[in-house]
Amino acid sequence: PRSTLFPYTTLFRSDADGIAWLDEVRPAAARLDQVFREEIEPAMARSDHPSALTAHERSYALVSLIEARLDRLSIRLEQAISRSRRELMDLQRTAFRGTAALLLATPLLVAAAVAYLSRSIARPLAQLSAGAAAIAAGDLDARVDVARLDEFGRLAADLNAMTAALKRHQDRLVESEKLAGIGRLAAGLAHELNNPLQVMLGYLTLNRDLRDPRLAEQLAAVEEEARRCKGVVDGLLELSRPAPAAAPAAVDLRALCEEVAQCLRASMKLAPARRLSVGGAGVALADRARLRQVVFNLMKNAAEAAAPDGGVEVDIGGADGSVEGAVRDDGPGIRPEAKAHLFEPFFTTKPSGTGLGLAVSRAMARAQGGDIELGNGESRGAVFTLRLPRAPAGRT
């Protein structure tokens, strides 16, 4: 009987009524077991049937109690089984609905995953491939537009930086080839032209004091044009066979610009309303004579382009081991279509210019480890920035 009650004990552990019924059945079953062992079995062994019958009748009450409680427990157990069956069916229906929803959502999840992979991997790869193909075809202006913060974005940025650097090197190489071609042409013509020009200028100088005013005026005009031709020849010679630069030394760029400004004020006879100011400080490592020629060309061009009541500002500074001199004017500025050709030989925006000043100036700056860049002013005008190596600390 005790082993028979064990499943009920387990099932009704959380049921107060079931536990109470089990508590009633347990002592009754123990008592009934005791009656059978101590009274009925001995009486049957002695063949004392009246005593066994009497003991058996006394045990009816226990049997009735146990039967009643077990009936109740059976009903309660059937109810528990019924509830469990319903819960199981609810779980089955819920699982079925979840499985059906999952099966319906799987294509959407797959489509979303494919779209995500296409957006995050396939599209950047296609853009990188297209950019690399354009660069391989020779289009160095092509850029890969992948604005991301992951590896693809960094790779695109590195590719764009490499393309920009390659473009700059190619432009410089093309410019060097142009200068080399002009140099080869100038090398063949300069010697033949320079000597006759020197003779012409010599005779024109001897005949400056002629009494005939008209002839003197005509000879002065011829001398001016001859000197202009000699300037062209000298510029060609500078491009073709630049004179060897002296050993670089520390040059006070502020003092040099002040010297050039004083020279321009005297030679160009600037109006009082026009300003020519120099500010900042910096010491460059360069050949002073060549650097003065570069600064003179830049400041003279700015003074010629400035407005009649405006002026020229030279700001000297530096960063990252270099010294910069920004020459600003308040003139009309440089047309966008002219910017790409401004440093080419024989290209000029002046009615009487030769187009060699900026080309020679940039060649001299690059020969000294620097460069010249063109920009626009904040409101109007142009800005030519001369960049040179900074002199080491202690060198003056």
C-alpha positions in Angstrom: 0.0 0.0 0.0 2.8 2.5 0.8 4.4 1.9 -2.6 1.0 2.4 -4.2 0.6 5.8 -2.5 4.0 7.1 -3.8 2.7 8.3 -7.2 -0.1 10.2 -5.5 2.3 11.9 -3.2 4.3 13.1 -6.1 1.4 14.3 -8.2 -0.4 16.1 -5.4 2.6 17.8 -3.8 1.2 21.2 -4.8 -2.5 20.4 -4.0 -3.5 21.1 -0.3 -6.6 18.9 -0.4 -4.8 16.0 -2.1 -2.0 16.2 0.6 -4.6 16.2 3.3 -6.3 13.2 1.8 -3.0 11.4 1.5 -2.2 12.2 5.1 -5.5 10.5 6.1 -4.9 7.5 3.8 -1.3 6.9 5.0 -2.1 6.1 8.7 -5.3 4.2 7.7 -3.3 2.0 5.3 -0.7 1.4 8.0 -3.4 0.5 10.5 -5.0 -1.8 8.0 -1.7 -3.5 7.3 -1.1 -3.9 11.0 -4.6 -5.6 11.4 -3.8 -8.0 8.6 -0.4 -8.9 10.0 -1.3 -9.1 13.7 -4.9 -10.3 13.8 -6.2 -11.7 10.5 -3.2 -13.7 9.4 -2.6 -15.3 12.9 -6.3 -16.2 13.2 -6.3 -17.8 9.7 -3.2 -19.7 10.6 -5.0 -21.2 13.7 -8.1 -21.8 11.7 -9.9 -19.5 14.0 -12.3 -18.2 11.5 -14.6 -16.4 13.8 -11.7 -14.2 15.1 -10.5 -13.6 11.6 -14.0 -12.6 10.5 -14.4 -10.2 13.5 -11.0 -8.6 12.7 -11.9 -8.4 9.1 -15.2 -6.7 9.9 -13.4 -4.2 12.1 -11.1 -3.3 9.2 -14.1 -2.3 7.0 -14.0 1.2 8.4 -10.4 1.6 7.4 -11.0 0.1 4.0 -14.0 2.5 3.5 -11.9 5.5 4.5 -9.0 4.5 2.2 -11.4 3.8 -0.7 -13.2 7.1 -0.3 -10.0 9.1 -0.1 -8.5 7.2 -3.1 -11.6 7.8 -5.1 -11.3 11.5 -4.5 -7.6 11.3 -5.3 -8.4 9.5 -8.5 -11.0 12.1 -9.5 -8.5 14.8 -8.7 -5.8 13.0 -10.7 -8.1 12.6 -13.7 -8.8 16.4 -13.5 -5.0 17.1 -13.3 -4.4 14.8 -16.3 -7.2 16.5 -18.2 -5.7 19.9 -17.5 -2.3 18.7 -18.5 -3.7 17.3 -21.7 -5.3 20.7 -22.5 -2.1 22.5 -21.6 -0.2 20.1 -23.8 -2.6 20.7 -26.7 -2.3 24.5 -26.2 1.5 24.1 -26.3 1.2 22.1 -29.5 -1.0 24.7 -31.1 1.4 27.5 -30.0 4.4 25.5 -31.3 2.5 24.9 -34.6 1.7 28.6 -34.9 5.3 29.6 -34.1 6.6 27.1 -36.6 4.2 28.3 -39.3 5.2 31.9 -38.5 8.9 31.0 -38.7 8.3 29.2 -42.0 6.5 32.3 -43.3 9.2 34.7 -42.0 12.1 32.6 -43.2 11.9 34.0 -46.8 11.7 37.5 -45.4 14.7 36.9 -43.2 16.6 35.5 -46.1 15.7 38.4 -48.3 16.7 40.9 -45.5 20.0 39.0 -45.1 20.7 39.1 -48.8 19.9 42.8 -48.9 22.1 43.5 -46.0 25.0 41.5 -47.4 24.5 43.2 -50.8 24.5 46.6 -49.1 27.4 46.0 -46.8 29.7 43.8 -49.0 28.6 43.4 -52.6 27.9 47.1 -53.3 31.2 48.4 -51.8 33.1 45.7 -53.6 31.4 46.7 -56.9 32.2 50.3 -56.3 35.8 49.5 -55.4 36.1 47.3 -58.5 34.6 50.0 -60.7 37.0 52.6 -59.3 40.0 50.3 -59.7 38.9 49.6 -63.3 38.6 53.3 -64.1 42.0 54.0 -62.6 43.5 51.1 -64.6 41.9 52.6 -67.7 43.8 55.9 -67.0 41.1 58.0 -65.5 43.0 59.5 -62.5 40.1 61.8 -61.7 37.9 58.9 -60.7 37.1 58.5 -57.0 35.5 55.7 -55.1 32.5 57.0 -53.1 32.3 54.6 -50.2 31.5 56.8 -47.1 31.8 54.1 -44.4 33.8 53.6 -41.2 34.7 50.0 -41.8 37.5 48.3 -43.8 35.8 49.1 -47.1 35.7 52.8 -46.2 39.3 52.8 -45.2 40.3 50.9 -48.4 38.3 53.4 -50.5 40.0 56.4 -48.7 43.4 54.8 -49.3 42.6 54.2 -53.0 41.4 57.8 -53.4 44.5 59.1 -51.7 46.7 56.9 -53.9 44.9 58.1 -57.0 45.2 61.8 -56.0 49.0 61.3 -55.3 49.3 59.5 -58.7 47.5 62.4 -60.4 49.8 64.9 -58.8 52.9 63.0 -59.8 51.5 62.6 -63.3 50.7 66.3 -63.6 54.2 67.1 -62.4 55.7 64.6 -64.8 53.7 66.1 -67.7 54.8 69.5 -66.7 58.4 68.4 -66.5 58.0 66.9 -70.0 56.7 70.2 -71.3 59.5 72.0 -69.7 62.0 69.6 -71.0 60.6 70.0 -74.6 60.8 73.8 -74.2 64.2 73.4 -72.9 65.4 71.4 -75.9 63.9 74.0 -78.2 65.4 76.9 -76.2 68.8 75.2 -76.1 68.9 75.3 -79.9 67.5 78.9 -80.3 68.7 80.8 -77.3 72.4 81.0 -78.3 71.5 82.0 -81.9 69.1 84.7 -80.6 71.0 86.0 -77.6 74.0 87.2 -79.4 72.1 89.3 -82.0 70.0 90.8 -79.3 73.0 91.8 -77.3 74.4 93.5 -80.4 71.1 95.3 -81.1 70.9 96.5 -77.5 74.4 97.8 -77.7 73.8 99.9 -80.8 70.5 101.1 -79.4 72.2 102.2 -76.2 74.8 104.2 -78.2 72.1 106.0 -80.2 69.9 107.1 -77.2 71.1 110.7 -77.5 70.2 111.4 -81.1 69.0 114.9 -81.8 66.1 113.8 -83.9 63.3 113.3 -81.3 61.2 111.1 -83.5 64.0 108.8 -84.3 65.0 108.7 -80.6 61.5 107.7 -79.7 61.4 105.0 -82.3 64.8 103.6 -81.2 63.5 103.6 -77.5 60.6 101.6 -78.6 62.8 99.2 -80.4 65.1 98.9 -77.4 62.1 98.1 -75.2 61.0 95.3 -77.5 64.5 94.0 -77.8 64.8 93.8 -74.0 61.5 92.1 -73.9 62.8 89.5 -76.4 65.9 89.1 -74.3 63.7 88.5 -71.2 62.0 85.7 -73.1 65.3 84.2 -74.1 66.6 84.4 -70.5 63.4 82.8 -69.2 63.8 80.0 -71.8 67.4 79.5 -70.7 66.3 79.4 -67.1 63.8 76.6 -67.9 66.1 74.7 -70.1 69.4 74.9 -68.1 68.7 76.3 -64.6 71.8 77.8 -63.1 73.2 75.7 -60.3 71.8 76.8 -56.9 74.1 77.9 -54.2 74.3 75.9 -51.0 71.1 76.4 -49.1 71.3 78.8 -46.1 68.9 80.1 -43.5 67.0 83.0 -45.0 64.8 85.4 -43.0 61.7 85.3 -45.2 60.2 88.4 -43.4 63.2 90.5 -44.1 63.4 89.3 -47.7 59.8 90.2 -48.4 60.2 93.6 -46.7 63.2 94.2 -49.0 61.2 93.2 -52.1 58.3 95.4 -51.0 60.5 98.4 -50.7 61.9 97.8 -54.1 58.4 97.5 -55.6 57.3 100.7 -54.0 60.1 102.6 -55.6 60.0 100.9 -59.0 56.3 100.8 -59.6 55.6 104.2 -57.9 52.5 102.8 -56.1 49.7 105.3 -55.3 49.4 106.3 -51.7 46.0 104.5 -51.5 47.5 101.1 -52.4 48.9 99.0 -49.6 51.8 96.6 -49.6 52.2 95.0 -46.2 54.2 92.1 -44.8 53.4 90.2 -41.6 54.5 87.1 -39.7 57.9 85.6 -39.4 59.8 82.5 -40.6 63.2 81.3 -41.5 63.5 79.2 -44.7 66.4 77.0 -45.9 67.0 78.1 -49.5 69.3 79.9 -52.0 68.7 83.6 -51.1 69.3 85.0 -54.7 66.8 82.5 -56.3 64.3 82.9 -53.5 64.4 86.7 -53.9 63.6 86.3 -57.6 60.6 84.0 -56.8 59.3 86.4 -54.1 59.8 89.4 -56.5 57.7 87.7 -59.2 54.9 86.7 -56.9 54.6 90.2 -55.2 55.0 92.0 -58.5 52.2 90.0 -60.1 50.0 90.6 -57.0 50.7 94.4 -57.1 49.8 94.5 -60.8 46.5 92.6 -60.2 45.4 94.5 -57.1 42.6 97.0 -57.2 43.6 100.7 -57.6 42.6 101.5 -54.0 43.5 98.1 -52.6 46.8 96.4 -51.9 48.8 93.3 -51.3 49.3 91.4 -48.1 52.1 88.9 -47.4 51.5 86.6 -44.5 54.4 84.4 -43.3 54.0 81.4 -41.2 54.6 77.7 -41.2 53.7 74.2 -40.1 55.0 70.6 -40.2 58.6 71.5 -40.8 58.0 74.1 -43.6 57.7 77.9 -44.0 54.9 79.4 -46.0 54.5 82.8 -47.5 51.0 83.6 -48.7 50.8 86.5 -51.1 47.2 87.9 -51.3 45.8 90.6 -53.6 42.3 92.0 -53.8 42.0 92.0 -57.6 39.5 90.2 -59.7 41.0 86.8 -59.1 41.9 84.0 -61.5 39.3 82.7 -63.8 38.5 79.0 -63.2 39.4 78.0 -66.8 42.8 79.6 -66.4 43.8 77.9 -63.1 44.8 74.7 -64.7 47.2 76.4 -67.1 48.5 79.3 -65.0 51.9 77.6 -64.4 52.4 76.5 -68.0 55.1 78.3 -70.0 53.8 81.1 -72.3 50.4 81.1 -70.7 49.5 84.5 -69.3 46.5 86.6 -68.3 48.3 89.9 -68.9 48.1 91.8 -72.2 51.9 92.2 -72.3 53.1 89.3 -70.2 55.5 86.6 -71.5 53.9 83.7 -69.5 57.3 82.6 -68.1 57.4 84.3 -64.7 55.2 81.8 -62.8 56.6 78.8 -64.6 60.2 79.9 -63.8 59.2 80.7 -60.2 57.6 77.3 -59.5 60.7 75.6 -61.1 63.0 77.5 -58.8 60.8 76.8 -55.8 60.7 73.0 -56.5 64.5 73.0 -57.2 64.9 74.1 -53.5 62.5 71.5 -52.1 59.4 73.7 -52.0 56.5 74.5 -54.2 54.0 77.2 -55.2 50.2 76.7 -54.9 47.3 78.8 -56.1 44.1 79.5 -54.2 41.3 82.0 -54.0 40.9 84.8 -51.4 38.1 84.8 -48.9 36.1 87.4 -50.7 38.0 88.2 -53.9 41.5 88.2 -55.4 44.0 85.4 -55.6 46.4 83.8 -53.1 49.8 82.4 -54.2 51.4 80.3 -51.4 55.1 79.7 -51.5 56.2 76.7 -49.4 59.8 76.1 -48.5 61.7 73.8 -46.0 62.2 75.4 -42.6 65.7 76.1 -41.5 66.9 73.9 -38.6 66.8 75.5 -35.1 69.9 77.5 -34.4 70.7 78.3 -38.0 70.5 82.1 -38.7 
